[in-house]
Amino acid sequence: MLLSVESIIHQIIADLSDELRRLSLEIHDHPETALNEKRACQTLTAYLDDKGYRVERAAGGLDTAFVATCISPAGSDGLNVGFCSEYDALPALGHACGHNLIAISGVAMFVALARVMETCRIPGTVRLFGTPAEEALGGKIMLQKQGVFDDMDLIMMVHPSPGYSGFWHSQACLSMAIEYFGKSAHAAMAPWEGINAGTAATVALQTLGALREQLKPDWRTHGIITDGGRAANVIPDYSRIEYTIRTGRGDELDTLRARVLRVFEAAALATGCTHRVREEFAYLDNQPNPVLAQMFEDIMGDKYQTPPLRGAGGSTDFGNLSQKWITLHGMYDLAGTGVPNHSKDFARDARTQAAHDRTLFAAETVSRIAAPEACYKLQTLSDI
């Protein structure tokens, strides 16, 4: 009996479901933040080792990154397809962005396409990129700078959200840490002897709040004071802010950055402090490929019979990859509950069977798109 590629993919992922569920719960129940994902990385690489795949650990010089590779028995003279897994958690919230599910989705897509290439004797290479530090620092950007993705033709991943979309255009994003340096003094006996670094941080955030009135509708600024002093009766000589700015397009980021940096400088001048700014890598806006995006939405729409999600905010370091490679960043509805990312409810739902089942369907959808009969349209995709 002849089997379609779609039916092969469906059966492969169905057969992996119980194993992937265990991986997901292991990662969910032991959340690790950016570049600290040692347990998650070990869990995933050990699983891939057991499946017989070649696994490169500490890829790109990052201890918690990896690359798993499968070259078709028909040879490597074909398409190079990559999938991404993420597995870092949020401080205090755990897996409130569902990266435990993104981790197993990458594994599912990688194994499914690898076995299709093996079964159908189709030449090519498929890779799974274990990409740490998406929530902060920009692991994919670090790996990109080290050339880890260089030989890829197509890179794909999925991500849970309150709805599905193939056309998600993320915001460009830049995170920074701002430190103010003042002079300590007794807050009652001689406050005039101090230079209040805590006040500098407060003035900066208040001024940035006023700045929002003049920002474009798709621009965002938000941050927190992580250190504003240690005792109420001491003028703080040090304060620290973590701050993020976002714009609708990458080419707007420098404009907003300049305005925000002037505010931080002004707060230092107003209080007599000195200050220092340290910036992370800029996350560029995700550029959806219209052909792949429409294929993803067609399948998801047929399944769920609801319209796709539009206008969602947020940022991803995958956006930087989309600026150079043909990519698909497919968003799928986490559990049908409508709860937003980065919330305790989202972390709760990311552990449910419903979220697991929806994750595997999203992985199956992308695997069907990446399957060789679709990938042969690469030249068409490149021309768009």
C-alpha positions as CSV (number, residue, x, y, z in Angstrom):
1,M,0.0,0.0,0.0
2,L,1.4,3.4,-1.0
3,L,1.5,6.0,1.8
4,S,1.5,9.7,1.4
5,V,4.2,11.9,2.9
6,E,1.5,13.5,5.1
7,S,0.4,10.1,6.5
8,I,4.0,9.2,7.2
9,I,4.6,12.4,9.1
10,H,1.4,12.0,11.0
11,Q,2.3,8.5,12.1
12,I,5.9,9.4,13.1
13,I,4.8,12.2,15.3
14,A,1.9,10.2,16.8
15,D,4.4,7.4,17.7
16,L,6.7,10.0,19.4
17,S,3.9,11.6,21.4
18,D,4.3,9.9,24.8
19,E,8.1,10.3,24.7
20,L,7.8,14.0,23.8
21,R,5.2,14.5,26.5
22,R,7.8,13.3,29.1
23,L,10.4,15.6,27.7
24,S,8.0,18.6,27.8
25,L,7.0,18.0,31.4
26,E,10.7,17.5,32.5
27,I,11.6,20.9,31.0
28,H,8.4,22.6,32.2
29,D,8.9,21.4,35.8
30,H,12.5,22.5,36.0
31,P,12.6,26.0,34.5
32,E,16.0,27.5,33.7
33,T,16.6,31.1,32.5
34,A,18.7,32.3,29.6
35,L,22.1,30.5,29.2
36,N,21.4,28.5,32.3
37,E,19.4,25.8,30.5
38,K,21.8,22.9,31.4
39,R,19.2,20.4,32.4
40,A,16.9,21.1,29.5
41,C,19.8,20.9,27.0
42,Q,21.0,17.6,28.5
43,T,17.4,16.2,28.4
44,L,17.1,17.0,24.7
45,T,20.6,16.0,23.6
46,A,20.4,12.7,25.5
47,Y,17.1,11.9,23.8
48,L,18.5,12.7,20.3
49,D,21.6,10.6,21.1
50,D,19.4,7.7,22.0
51,K,17.6,8.1,18.6
52,G,21.0,7.7,16.9
53,Y,21.4,11.3,15.6
54,R,24.7,13.1,15.5
55,V,24.6,15.8,18.1
56,E,27.1,18.7,18.4
57,R,27.1,20.1,21.9
58,A,28.1,23.7,22.9
59,A,27.4,24.8,19.4
60,G,28.7,28.2,18.5
61,G,30.5,28.4,21.8
62,L,27.3,28.5,23.9
63,D,27.3,25.8,26.6
64,T,23.5,25.2,26.3
65,A,23.2,25.2,22.5
66,F,23.3,22.2,20.3
67,V,22.9,21.1,16.7
68,A,21.5,17.7,15.8
69,T,22.1,16.5,12.2
70,C,20.7,13.9,9.9
71,I,22.0,13.5,6.3
72,S,19.7,11.5,4.0
73,P,21.0,8.0,3.0
74,A,20.4,9.3,-0.5
75,G,23.1,11.9,0.0
76,S,23.5,15.5,1.0
77,D,23.0,17.0,-2.4
78,G,19.6,18.4,-1.7
79,L,17.8,20.9,0.5
80,N,19.2,21.9,3.9
81,V,16.3,22.4,6.2
82,G,16.6,23.5,9.8
83,F,14.2,23.6,12.8
84,C,14.6,25.5,16.0
85,S,13.9,24.4,19.6
86,E,13.8,26.9,22.5
87,Y,13.9,25.9,26.1
88,D,14.7,28.9,28.3
89,A,12.2,30.1,30.9
90,L,11.2,33.4,32.3
91,P,12.4,34.6,35.8
92,A,9.8,34.0,38.4
93,L,7.1,32.8,35.9
94,G,8.8,29.7,34.6
95,H,7.6,28.5,31.2
96,A,5.0,31.2,30.7
97,C,5.9,31.4,27.0
98,G,5.6,27.7,26.5
99,H,9.3,27.0,25.6
100,N,8.9,23.5,26.9
101,L,6.6,23.0,24.0
102,I,8.8,24.7,21.5
103,A,11.5,22.4,22.6
104,I,9.6,19.2,21.7
105,S,8.1,20.8,18.6
106,G,11.6,21.1,17.2
107,V,12.4,17.5,18.0
108,A,9.1,16.3,16.4
109,M,9.7,18.3,13.2
110,F,13.3,17.2,13.0
111,V,12.7,13.5,13.4
112,A,9.6,13.5,11.1
113,L,11.5,15.2,8.2
114,A,14.6,13.1,8.8
115,R,12.6,9.9,8.6
116,V,10.7,11.1,5.5
117,M,14.0,11.7,3.7
118,E,15.3,8.3,4.8
119,T,12.1,6.5,3.9
120,C,11.6,8.2,0.5
121,R,15.4,8.2,-0.3
122,I,15.3,12.0,-0.9
123,P,18.7,13.7,-0.7
124,G,19.2,16.5,1.7
125,T,20.2,17.4,5.3
126,V,17.9,18.3,8.2
127,R,19.2,19.9,11.4
128,L,17.7,20.7,14.7
129,F,19.1,23.8,16.4
130,G,18.9,24.0,20.1
131,T,18.7,27.7,20.7
132,P,19.0,29.0,24.3
133,A,18.4,32.5,25.6
134,E,15.5,33.7,23.5
135,E,13.7,35.5,26.3
136,A,16.9,37.5,27.0
137,L,20.3,38.0,25.4
138,G,19.5,36.6,21.9
139,G,20.9,33.1,21.6
140,K,20.0,32.8,17.9
141,I,21.8,36.1,17.2
142,M,24.9,34.8,19.0
143,L,24.7,31.5,17.0
144,Q,24.2,33.4,13.8
145,K,27.3,35.5,14.4
146,Q,29.3,32.3,14.8
147,G,28.0,30.9,11.4
148,V,26.0,28.1,12.9
149,F,23.1,28.6,10.4
150,D,25.2,29.5,7.4
151,D,24.5,26.4,5.2
152,M,20.7,26.4,5.7
153,D,18.3,27.0,2.9
154,L,15.1,27.0,5.0
155,I,14.7,27.5,8.8
156,M,11.4,26.9,10.6
157,M,9.8,26.8,14.0
158,V,6.5,27.1,15.9
159,H,5.5,29.1,18.9
160,P,2.4,28.9,21.2
161,S,0.2,32.1,21.6
162,P,-3.5,33.0,22.0
163,G,-4.1,32.2,18.4
164,Y,-2.6,30.9,15.1
165,S,-0.8,32.9,12.5
166,G,1.8,32.4,9.7
167,F,2.0,36.1,9.1
168,W,3.1,37.3,12.5
169,H,5.3,40.4,12.0
170,S,7.1,40.8,15.3
171,Q,8.4,44.1,16.7
172,A,12.1,45.0,16.6
173,C,13.4,45.0,20.1
174,L,16.4,46.3,22.1
175,S,17.0,45.6,25.7
176,M,19.4,47.5,27.9
177,A,20.6,47.9,31.5
178,I,21.1,51.3,32.9
179,E,23.2,52.0,36.0
180,Y,23.3,55.2,38.0
181,F,26.1,56.0,40.4
182,G,25.7,58.5,43.2
183,K,26.9,59.0,46.8
184,S,25.5,57.5,49.9
185,A,24.6,59.6,53.0
186,H,22.4,59.3,56.1
187,A,18.9,60.2,54.8
188,A,18.0,62.1,58.0
189,M,21.2,63.4,59.4
190,A,22.8,64.7,56.2
191,P,20.9,64.0,53.0
192,W,22.5,67.0,51.4
193,E,25.7,65.2,51.4
194,G,24.3,62.4,49.2
195,I,23.7,62.0,45.5
196,N,20.6,59.9,45.1
197,A,20.9,57.2,42.5
198,G,17.5,55.9,43.4
199,T,15.9,59.2,42.5
200,A,17.8,59.2,39.1
201,A,16.1,55.8,38.3
202,T,12.7,57.2,39.4
203,V,13.0,60.3,37.3
204,A,14.1,58.3,34.3
205,L,11.0,56.0,34.4
206,Q,8.6,58.9,35.1
207,T,10.0,60.8,32.1
208,L,9.8,57.8,29.9
209,G,6.2,57.5,30.9
210,A,5.6,61.0,29.7
211,L,7.5,60.2,26.5
212,R,5.0,57.5,25.6
213,E,2.4,60.1,24.7
214,Q,4.4,61.0,21.6
215,L,5.3,57.4,20.5
216,K,3.9,55.7,17.4
217,P,1.1,53.2,18.0
218,D,3.3,50.2,17.4
219,W,6.2,51.4,19.5
220,R,6.6,50.2,23.1
221,T,8.9,51.1,26.0
222,H,8.8,49.2,29.3
223,G,11.1,48.5,32.2
224,I,11.7,47.9,35.9
225,I,14.0,49.1,38.6
226,T,16.0,46.1,39.7
227,D,18.0,47.9,42.4
228,G,16.8,51.2,43.9
229,G,18.6,51.1,47.3
230,R,18.8,48.8,50.2
231,A,17.7,50.8,53.2
232,A,15.2,53.6,53.6
233,N,17.5,55.7,55.9
234,V,20.4,55.6,53.4
235,I,20.6,57.8,50.3
236,P,21.3,55.1,47.6
237,D,24.6,55.4,45.8
238,Y,23.6,52.9,43.1
239,S,20.5,52.0,41.1
240,R,19.9,49.8,38.1
241,I,17.1,49.7,35.5
242,E,16.3,47.0,33.0
243,Y,14.6,48.5,30.0
244,T,13.3,47.3,26.6
245,I,12.2,49.3,23.6
246,R,10.3,48.0,20.6
247,T,9.4,49.4,17.2
248,G,7.3,48.0,14.3
249,R,10.3,47.9,12.0
250,G,14.0,47.4,12.6
251,D,14.9,50.6,10.7
252,E,12.9,52.6,13.4
253,L,14.8,51.2,16.3
254,D,17.7,53.7,16.2
255,T,15.3,56.6,16.3
256,L,13.5,55.4,19.5
257,R,16.8,54.3,21.0
258,A,18.3,57.8,20.7
259,R,15.2,59.4,22.4
260,V,15.3,56.9,25.2
261,L,19.1,57.3,25.8
262,R,18.6,61.1,26.1
263,V,16.1,60.5,28.9
264,F,18.6,58.3,30.8
265,E,21.2,61.0,30.4
266,A,18.9,63.7,31.5
267,A,18.0,61.9,34.7
268,A,21.7,61.6,35.5
269,L,22.2,65.3,34.9
270,A,19.1,66.3,37.0
271,T,20.3,64.3,40.0
272,G,24.1,64.8,39.8
273,C,24.7,61.1,39.1
274,T,26.9,59.5,36.5
275,H,25.4,56.7,34.5
276,R,26.3,53.7,32.2
277,V,24.2,51.9,29.6
278,R,24.8,48.4,28.5
279,E,22.9,47.1,25.5
280,E,22.1,43.6,24.3
281,F,21.8,42.5,20.7
282,A,18.9,44.0,18.8
283,Y,16.1,41.6,17.9
284,L,15.0,42.5,14.4
285,D,11.4,42.3,13.2
286,N,10.2,38.9,11.9
287,Q,9.7,38.9,8.1
288,P,7.1,36.3,7.2
289,N,7.5,34.5,3.9
290,P,4.1,34.9,2.3
291,V,4.1,31.5,0.6
292,L,5.0,29.5,3.7
293,A,2.8,31.6,5.9
294,Q,-0.2,31.0,3.8
295,M,0.4,27.3,3.6
296,F,0.6,27.2,7.4
297,E,-2.6,29.3,7.9
298,D,-4.5,27.2,5.4
299,I,-3.8,24.0,7.3
300,M,-4.4,25.5,10.7
301,G,-7.6,27.2,9.5
302,D,-9.0,23.9,8.2
303,K,-8.2,22.3,11.5
304,Y,-9.7,24.9,13.9
305,Q,-12.2,26.7,11.7
306,T,-11.4,30.1,13.2
307,P,-9.7,33.1,11.7
308,P,-6.0,33.7,12.2
309,L,-4.6,36.0,14.9
310,R,-3.6,39.4,13.6
311,G,-1.8,42.4,15.2
312,A,-0.1,40.6,18.1
313,G,2.9,42.3,19.5
314,G,6.1,40.8,20.9
315,S,9.6,40.1,19.7
316,T,11.9,37.2,18.9
317,D,15.5,36.6,18.0
318,F,14.2,34.4,15.2
319,G,13.4,37.7,13.4
320,N,17.1,38.2,12.8
321,L,17.2,34.9,10.9
322,S,14.2,35.9,8.9
323,Q,16.1,38.9,7.5
324,K,18.6,36.6,5.9
325,W,17.0,33.1,5.3
326,I,13.7,31.8,4.0
327,T,11.8,31.2,7.2
328,L,8.5,30.3,8.8
329,H,7.7,31.2,12.4
330,G,4.3,29.6,12.9
331,M,2.2,30.8,15.8
332,Y,-0.4,28.3,17.1
333,D,-3.2,28.5,19.8
334,L,-1.8,27.1,23.0
335,A,-4.8,25.6,24.5
336,G,-7.9,27.4,23.3
337,T,-8.2,29.4,26.5
338,G,-7.2,32.8,25.1
339,V,-4.7,33.6,27.9
340,P,-1.8,35.8,27.0
341,N,1.9,34.8,26.9
342,H,4.1,35.8,29.9
343,S,1.3,35.1,32.4
344,K,0.9,32.5,35.2
345,D,-2.1,31.1,33.4
346,F,-0.1,30.6,30.2
347,A,2.6,28.7,32.2
348,R,-0.2,26.5,33.7
349,D,-1.7,25.8,30.3
350,A,1.7,25.0,28.8
351,R,1.7,21.8,30.9
352,T,-1.7,20.5,29.8
353,Q,-2.5,17.7,27.5
354,A,-4.5,20.1,25.2
355,A,-1.4,22.2,24.7
356,H,0.7,19.1,24.0
357,D,-1.8,17.9,21.4
358,R,-1.9,21.4,19.7
359,T,1.9,21.6,19.7
360,L,2.2,18.3,17.9
361,F,-0.4,19.3,15.3
362,A,1.5,22.5,14.7
363,A,4.7,20.5,14.3
364,E,3.0,18.1,11.9
365,T,1.7,21.1,9.9
366,V,5.2,22.6,9.5
367,S,6.7,19.1,8.7
368,R,4.1,18.8,5.9
369,I,5.2,22.2,4.6
370,A,8.9,21.3,4.9
371,A,8.4,17.9,3.3
372,P,10.3,17.6,0.0
373,E,7.4,18.0,-2.4
374,A,6.8,21.4,-0.9
375,C,10.5,22.2,-0.5
376,Y,11.0,21.7,-4.2
377,K,9.3,25.1,-4.5
378,L,12.4,26.8,-3.0
379,Q,13.2,28.7,-6.1
380,T,9.7,30.1,-6.1
381,L,10.0,31.1,-2.5
382,S,13.3,32.8,-3.1
383,D,11.9,35.0,-5.8
384,I,9.2,36.5,-3.5
